[in-house]
Amino acid sequence: MKKFCLGSALLVCSLGFAATGSAGRYSDQVLSLNPTFYFPLNEPASEARGGALDVISNERFGSYKGDYDVDRGDGLGELGVSGPDFLIEGGRWRTSESWSERGNPIALAGLDADNTSHASNDVAQVVLGPNEGFGAPAMTVAMFVRGGPTEGGDRLFTNNLFDPMLSFQIVTGLDGLVVATNPQVGCSSEFECGHRVLSMPQEGVRFSNRGADHGLLSADNGWWHIVVATEGVTPLERTQNIRLWLNGVNRSKDMLPGQNYGYGVNTTLAKIGGRWHDNTHPTTHSGAQDEVSIWIDRVLTNEEALSLYEAAISSGDTIEVPGDFDGDGQLTALDIDLLSDAVLAGDNPSQFDLNDDSLVNQSDRDVWVNDLKFTYYGDADFDGEFNTTDFVAAFVGGKYEDGIAANAGWASGDWNGDKEFDTTDFITAFVDGGYEIGPRQVAVVPEPSSLLLFAIGLLVCLPRRR
């Protein structure tokens, strides 16, 4: 039987720091995003039969299923045990061509000093209740997870729904971290796949576990903060639109089709840390869970997802959002315009160096647009998509080839960062490949040749000023 190790305090000491308590910055940030459910999992063992408190409704849901006599010390389920203490920066835990060193440990100063967690330890789970209320075509789940070995399909969260338009589960399997939205479909092709697997950057997974990121399968890597989301109007879209933020990094582009088997459902109950009625079944999680928040009918934006991580590690009054250069807590057109100004100035100010290469150039604009704002060049109105409405928004500004030097910004059509709105901005936008394909995701995009033909046709039709 697998057991959850509570020796992380020793590891923290060896790394030379101690976790600190605070006024609950993380909890405040979760609540500011209006979740449908929020389970802090702070109940002591004596209250296990009363269920898990949802602070949104102030009601207890379901029950803690397992033996929670923590005094026995024999690896049974545990409540009221120490919560997350640190994260590994960026989730860098093994040597890779892309990630060659272990990240720095970061204390979780944004959690309450008395925060506690739930440890499944392979023999316990949190039963939330009837699954109908925990599924939707669009949804987001955020939580802290303590890793551990797997027997093939440990459930971190599952709504146990069979309907591929509602089903959602977060799993640690032999491939590592798996997110499944269609329990009936394995992966035999790009378009017949009901789940996505986290791969190491640029290494690939597609239909095997080669290149899979196995970081969550080791208790030595400590706690993780994950935000997982999906949305779509078809089962395939929901699978292709799976998004993941891991320890403050948007890893959505690393979520790729995995091996050819589906991740089934059992019972009619939504659960944390397990799947079956029998909590000793191999699908019970070997680690621990904490601070589980769920948004039904809503996908968090990139900024919102990253704000949760920033709140977890922050003890200050403000939450720093990467790429927020004007300090308003959001990523707006003013921020990308400030970055464009810094690129044009050519003096490489460090606060604008988003990819840590000691330079401030177009690569940093790519990071801001693609990885932080999680959109495409051309998205003038920042609704997350590049389509015809962006042309309308850009032309309303009246800056297209107006003969006035350096007077355009992102919202008025300057997408290549030269402070002008002209034909070169359309080239920048169409080369990025996001036109009319919806929100940024891991998906097949139109061929560049067809985009170029479209751009040429558009430019022929554009009004030109005398």
N, C-alpha and C positions, 0 to 999 in steps of 0.2 A: 504494500500500500504506500502511495506517495504521501509525504508529509510536508506541511508548510513550515518553513524555517523562520523563526522569530529572531534570528541573530543579526538582523540588519544594523542594530545599534553598534555592534562590534565593527562592522564594515564602515559605518559612518565615522567612528572614532579613528580608524586607520586612515581615513581620507582627510582627517584633520579639521573637521568642523562638526557642529551640532545643530540639529534642526531647531528653529525658534518658533515660538507661538506669536500670535498677533490677534488683531481684532476681526479675524474672519474675512479677509479680503476676497477669498475665493467664493465663499458662500454668498457674499453681497453681489459679486459679479454674476453668478449663476442666476440669482433672483432678478437682477436687472434685465436679464434676457427673457424673462417670462416663460419658464418651462411649464410643460403640462404636468409633469411629476418631478419631484426632487426628493430622493431618498438618501439622507446623510449616513445612514447605517450606524448610528451612534448608540443604539440600544445596548444596555448591559445584558449579560447572560441571563439574569433573573427575569428579564422581560421578553425572552425569546418567543414565548407562545403568544404574545400580544401582537406580533407582526412588526413590519417595518413602517416607520413613520414617514408619511409624505408631508413635507412641510408646506406644500401648496394648499392642500385641503385640510391639513392638520388632522388627518385620520390615519389609522394603522391599516396597512394592506397585508392581506395574506398571512403568512407565518414564516418563521425560521424553521426549516425542516432539517432536523438532525439533533445530535446530542451535544449540548453546549456546556457541559460541566467542565469548565476550564481548569479546575483544581486537579483533575485526574492526570493531565499532562501526557495523554497517550495519543496525541495527534488527531483528536476529534475536532468537530467544528468549534470555532471560537468567536465569541462576541465580546465587544468591549476591549479588544486588544489594540495595541499601538497602531495608529494610522500611518499614512505615507510620511516618510521623513526626508527623502531626497529623490531627485531625478538625475539621470545622466543626460547632460546637455546634448540636445539634438538626437538622442537615442543612438549614440555611436558605441557599439559594444563588441564588434569583432573586426579583424583586419579584412579589408576589402579594397579593391582597386579604387573605389571612390572614397571610402571612409577608412583611413589608414591608422587612426588612433582612437583610443577610448575617450569619450567626451568628459568634460569636467563635471564633478558632482555639484548640484545646485540645491541648496536648502529650500524647503517649502515654507517660506516665511509667511505666506498668505493663508495658511490654515490655522484654525484655532489650536491653542496650546493643548487643550484637552480633547482634541479630535480622536475618535477611535474608529475601528473598521471591522469588517466581517471577513473571517477566514474560512473558506470552504474546506480546505485541507483534504479534498477528494471525498468527503463524507457528509457535506452539508450544503444547503442551498437556500436562497430566499425566494419563497413562493409569493408572487405579487398578486395573483388572483386571475379571474377569467381573462383570456387573452384578447378578446374583442376590442377592449379599450386601449390596447398597447400596440396597435398596428395601423398604418396608413401608407398610401403611395409615397408620400414625402414625410421623412422623419429624421431625427437626430438623437443620438445617445452620447453622452459624455460621462467619463468615469475615470477613477484611478484604479490601476490593476497591479497586483503583485504577481510576478511571473512564477513559473514552475514547470516541471516536465509534464508531458501530455500523453494520454493513451489513445490519441487519435481524434478527439473531438470535444475538448473541454469547452463548455458554454460559459462565456462571460456574461452574455445577455441573450435571451431568446424570447420571442413572443409566441413561439410554438404555433404559429398560424401556417396553414397549408397553402392558402391563396397567394400566388406569386405577386399579386399587386399589394399585398399587405405584409407578407412574411419578412422578418428581419432578425438576423442573429449574428452575434460577434463570437468568434470561436478561436481557440488556440488548437490547431491540429498539427499533423506531422509536417505540414508546409509552413508552420509558424502562425502568424495572424491571418485569419480568414474572415471575410464578411460575406454572408450568404443572404440572398433575397428570393431565390427560387429553389425550394427544397427538393423539387422533382428532377432538376436538370444538373448533370455533371458538366464536364468541359471536354467536348469532342471537337469543337471549333470555336472561333471567335464569336459566332452568332448562336451557338448552342452551349450556353454556360450560365449557371445560376449563382456563381460566386466569384469573388476576386481574392487573390492572395498577395500579401505584401512581399515584394521582392527587394533585394538590395539594389541601390541606385545603378541604373544602366546595365544591370546583369541579366534581367529577364527571368520569367518563370514559365510562361505559357505552356500549359499541359504537362508539367512535371514539377518536381520540387527543387530542381536545380536552380540555384540563385535565390532561393527563398530566404527571407530574413527571419532567422530563428531566435531573435533576441528575447521574445516573450517566453521562450521555453526554458529559460535558466533563471532560477531564483537569485543567482549572484548579481543579476542586472538590476535588482531592486524594483522600485515602483515605476510605473509608467503613467502618463496622462494621455488618454486617447479621446478623440472626438470623431465619431463615425456617422455618416449621413448617406441618404439616398433619396432619389426622386425620379419620377418618370410616368408616362402615360401608357407604357406597355411593360411587361415583365423584363424584356431585353433592355429597355432604356433604364429601368431601375438598377439592373446589374451593371450596365456600363457607366452609370452615374454615381457609383459608389465613391465616396470621398473619405479621406482619412487625414487627421492631424495628429501627429505623434510627438510628444515632448516638445511642443512648440514649433514643429516643422510640418509643412503641408506635404504629405507623402502620397497624395491622390494619384499622381502620375506613375507611382510605383505599384499600384494595385492592378494586377494582371491576372488573366485566366489561369487557374491551377489545374490540378489533376482531375481525371475523368470520373468523379463521383460526386453525388449530391449530398447535401447536409440536411437530413430529414428532420421531422418534427415528431414530438410525442406529447401526449396529454393535451388538454385545452387550457393550460395555465401559462401565463407569462412568468419568467423566472430570471433571477440573477444567480450565476454560479452553478447552474445545473440545467438539466433538460428533462429527465425521466421522473416518474413517480418515485422510483427507488434512488435515493440520494447517494448510494454507494455504486451506482452504475458508472462505467468508465467515462461518461460524458460530463461528470461532475468536475468542476475546476479544482486544480491542485493548489492554487494560490489564494489570493484574497482580493476583495473589492471594496471600494469606498466612494462616497460622494457621487452617486448615480443620478444623473439628471436626464430627462427624456422630453423631447419636443415632438408632439404629434402634429402632422400637417405643416411642418416647418423645417427647412434646412437652414442651419446657421450660415451666415456669410463667412468668408475667410477671416475678416477682421474680428467678427464675434468669436469664432473658434479660437483664434490666437489670443484674444483678450482673456479667455479662461486660463490659459497657460500663464500669461503674464500676471494675472491676479494670483495664481498659485505660488509664484516665486517672489511676489512683491510684498513689501511691508510698508511702502510709502502711501501717500494720499492719492497719488495719480498712478495710473496703469500705463506703462509705455507700450505703444503699439509700433512695431517695426514699420518704417516708412512714413510715419506720421511726423512730418517735419515742422508743422505749425502748432503741434501740441494740443489739438482739439480732440484727441482720442479716436479720430476716424481717418480713413484714407480717402482723400478727396482730390478733385482736379487741382486744387492749389498745391497739394503735396507733390504731384508729378510735375507741375510747372516749376516748383522750387528745385526739384531734382534736375530738370532740363536746364535751368539757369546755371546750376552748379557744373553740369557737364560742359556747357558752352564756355564757362569761365576758365576751365582747364587747370584750376589750382588744387584739385583733388582733396576737398575738405573731408575729414574722416567721417563726419556724421552722415554723409551721403554715400559712403562706401558700403553698399548692401551685400556685396559678395566677398568682402574681406580680401581683396587683391591689392589694396593700397592705391587703387585708381578709381576715379569717378568718371564713368563713360557709358556708352550705350548698354553695356552688359548690366549695369546697375538699373537702368530703365527697364530692361527685360525682366529682372528680378522683381521690380516693383509691380509691373503690369501683370506678369504671368504667375508669379509665385505668391506675392503678398496680396494684391487686389484680386487675384485669381480671375482675370478676365482677358480680353484680347485687345490688341491695338485696333483702334476704330470705334471702341465702345464709348462714344462721346458723352452719353448720359449716365454712364456707370450703372446700368441696370443688370450688368453681368452678361450681356449678349451684344454681338456686333451684327446689326441688321439695318434695314432701311430707315428706321426711326432715328438712328444715329446721324445719317446724312441730313435729315431734317433739322435735328438739334444743332449740328455744326453750321449749316448754312444760315440758320436764323441769326447767328452772330454777325453775319455780313462781312467776314474777314477774307473770303476766298479771293485770292489774287487782287486785293484791293489797292495795291501800290504803296501801302504804308508799311514801312519796315518794322519788323519785330513786334507786331502788335497782337499776335494770336497766341492762344493757350490751348490746352487739351480740349476743353469743352467747346471751343470754337474751331476745331479741326486740326490743330497742330499735333499730330500724332508721332512725328519723327523727331520732335524736340528742337527744331531750328527757329521757333517763334514765328513761323509763317504757315499759312494754310494754302497749299497749292497741290499740284498733281503728285508730288513726291510723297505726300501724306497718304494718298490712296494706295500707292505702291507699298508703303510700310504696312498699312492695315491689311491688304489682301495677301501679302507674303506671309503674314502671321497665321493665316489659314482659318480664322474664326467666323468668316461671314456666313450667316444664316444656319449655323449648326447648333445654336442654343448655348447654354452656359458652358463654361470651360469644363472639360471632362476628359477621361481616357476614352477616346472614340475615334472611329475612322473619319477623316476629314476629306473634303473635296480635293481632287487632284489640282496641283498648282497651275497646270495648263488651263483648266477650266476657269479657275479664279482669275488668271491673267486675262483671258478673253472677256470675262465679265467686266474687269476693271477697265479694259480698253473701251468696251462699249459704253460704260458709264462715263468715262472721261470725254468721249465724243459728245455726249448729251449735256455735259455740265455747262451752265451759263458762264460766259466770260465777260469781264468788265472791259469797257473801252478805255 
